[in-house]
């Protein structure tokens, strides 16, 4: 059971980093630091979007729009931290 809990914790940690990378990449694209005409940038952005969007979509329906500021990644990261904490508390 311990190894299963650690595996889920690790998967959540990887997902959290994918979310953080997607947020930073979306800022870089928005401020024209990187260009989506580059095939590598487009592919990385597309993969990260497809991974993170199913989890962010329900949160966006609940969290109010703050005039262009999307707080759903912050809420999702907090939920992931909460889930990881619960998993580790069950481990002890």
Secondary structure as the mmCIF struct_conf table of DSSP 4:
data_model
#
loop_
_struct_conf.conf_type_id
_struct_conf.id
_struct_conf.beg_label_comp_id
_struct_conf.beg_label_asym_id
_struct_conf.beg_label_seq_id
_struct_conf.end_label_comp_id
_struct_conf.end_label_asym_id
_struct_conf.end_label_seq_id
HELX_RH_AL_P HELX_RH_AL_P1 UNK A 2 UNK A 30
TURN_TY1_P TURN_TY1_P1 UNK A 31 UNK A 32
BEND BEND1 UNK A 33 UNK A 34
TURN_TY1_P TURN_TY1_P2 UNK A 36 UNK A 37
BEND BEND2 UNK A 38 UNK A 38
HELX_RH_AL_P HELX_RH_AL_P2 UNK A 39 UNK A 62
BEND BEND3 UNK A 63 UNK A 63
HELX_LH_PP_P HELX_LH_PP_P1 UNK A 64 UNK A 65
BEND BEND4 UNK A 67 UNK A 68
HELX_RH_AL_P HELX_RH_AL_P3 UNK A 72 UNK A 91
#
